[in-house]
Amino acid sequence: MADKALPEANAQPDLPLRYPALARELPLLPARMLNEYQYCPRLAYLAWVQGEWADNADTVEGRAVHRRVDKPAGDLPSPQELTAEDTLHARSITLSSDRLGLIARMDVLEAEEGWVVPIDYKRGKRPHIAGGAYEPERVQLCAQALILEEHGYRVREGVLYFAGSRERVRVQFDEALRAQTHNVIDGLRLLAAGGTIPPPLVDSPKCPRCSLVGICLPDEVNFLLREETPPRPLAVGREEAMPMYVQAHRAKVSKNGETIEVSVDEEKVISARLAEVSQLVVMGNVYVTTPTLQALMEREITVSWHSYGGWFIGHTIGTGHKNVELRTAQYRASFDDSRCLRIARGLVAAKIQNARTLLRRNWKGGQAPEALLDEFRRDIDQARRAGSIAALLGVEGNAAARYFRHFKQMISAEVASDFAFDFERRNRRPPPDPVNALLSFAYALLVRAWTVTLSAVGLDPYRGFYHQPRYGRPALALDLMEPFRPLIADSSVIQAINNGEVKASDFVRAASSVALTAEGRKRFIAAFERRLGHEATHPLFGYKVSYRRLLELQARLFGRYLMGELAEYPNFVTR
């Protein structure tokens, strides 16, 4: 006869830990966040505490489903006025409770014999499971019931309406569901107050369909912590929108419906749909109308401003990212000298290694001398062992001088003579030759790309670790772009020259300086953006990702490092 299972000796019942009533200065918790918390605590923390959000097909479909019920209609009478004979059908009713610390916008409220029935709309079809719906949806609906009861209404059940199958699922608010909902409320509020992001799920089937997977980076973080299962290519997505550059003198950028139009002397020269624009890049004397700026900010489309010669001046965004925790961690780390040095070592070593790889791959007329490659190896080793920022600057300067002395070896002999440059030293302002002018312009474009990316993920582009902060200098953008100078900027210059996209006739000379013509800038911008769209295999994660998306991926990994999730920042080093 088999023994019966005995209860564990140390088993103890869970005691609910109630969070205190909400103080007036704290924000109310949206009831929908309880759904996210029950689904994945890390998702709720990212969305609620750090203010992260991204759309995918499911979220867009969900908004479409709610379009009708999001329009307020009908009134909700007071509990005293609601009788058993009353019929009620109100849409988009918002109620809150300080005691629960909750706020909810209820899709539909109906009345049955004096009982109020909250109805919550959901995308997709009804799942054929016990209870008729998953726990996150049941908890969110029960939270709406608790808020209604706080206002004096009688509630015993609610309805989940699944738009995909057009079915209603009734949910009874029994004691078990109510207790579970209270635990979820208290758990999420305690999690938010604790200020520590939960760890990512491990190899979870929930992650691929999550809209925040490219922000959360569950597989990437777990792989960097444990180095076990290579990550699924979750962070890789196709970006249909592209930057729009406007450099025509006295051009006007205006909005016409869902279209951006560029006109010169009141004559339209080009247009693009707002959905196709990821950034608006303005160069020189260009007028952008106020309605256009408002529309771009509402859609979180950045406007970056450059001088006519291409120098990056600044950028315009909406209200900015809400992730205060990330910026606090950034500022705290930036005042730690030892941490600044550790970050700077990795950035400089990665830059030298990528420069060495670029020389080795693009050397014309045979292979790069082994002795030269060995010198770069020694530079990399010295960078990793540098005892101070000053020493690291010296190592970087020596490696850069060696790199630019041999830069001409990557340019075809057929076109090199037309450009007539001397790379004994790199001159920035003013650039004395066409190649230096191209490099300066490419670095300005790369600074702009990194500044916009860092702002988009919640970091402050102006507080760096290697480059010292000073007025108007995007120090963090300059920091994180170091390993990408050879891979994106220098590579764009080499390809534009070797492919004949930019010719010696595309430059103008004034005194001792050289600058690109408007037509030359246009062709080089095309080469630069094409390079950003080029896919590379990530050396750590193994999947392919475009350089444009790679900047965002690396910025988010840097944020994970600053927040303490990763022990080291994984620099991108190509093979």
Secondary structure, DSSP 4 states (H G I P E B T S, - for coil): -PPPPPPPTT--PPPP-PPPPPPTTSPPEETHHHHHHHH-HHHHIIIIIS------HHHHHHHHHHTTTTS-BS----TTT--TT---EEEEEEEEETTTTEEEEEEEEEEETTEEEEEEEESSPPP-STTSS-HHHHHHHHHHHHHHHHTT---SEEEEEETTTTEEEEEE--HHHHHHHHHHHHHHHHHHHHT-PPPPPSS-TTGGG-TTHHHH-HHHHHHHHH--SPPPS-S------EEEEE-STTEEEEEETTEEEEEETTEEEEEEEGGGEEEEEEESSEEE-HHHHHHHHHTT-EEEEE-TT--EEEEE-SS----HHHHHHHHHHHT-HHHHHHHHHHHHHHHHHHHHHHHHHH-SSS---HHHHHHHHHHHHHHHH-SSHHHHHHHHHHHHHHHHHTGGGGS-HHHHHHH---TTS---SS--SHHHHHHHHHHHHHHHHHHHHHHHHT--TT--SSSPP-TT--HHHHHHHTTHIIIIIIHHHHHHHHTTSS-GGGEEEETTEEEE-HHHHHHHHHHHHHHHT-EEE-TTT-SEEEHHHHHHHHHHHHHHHHTTSSSS-------
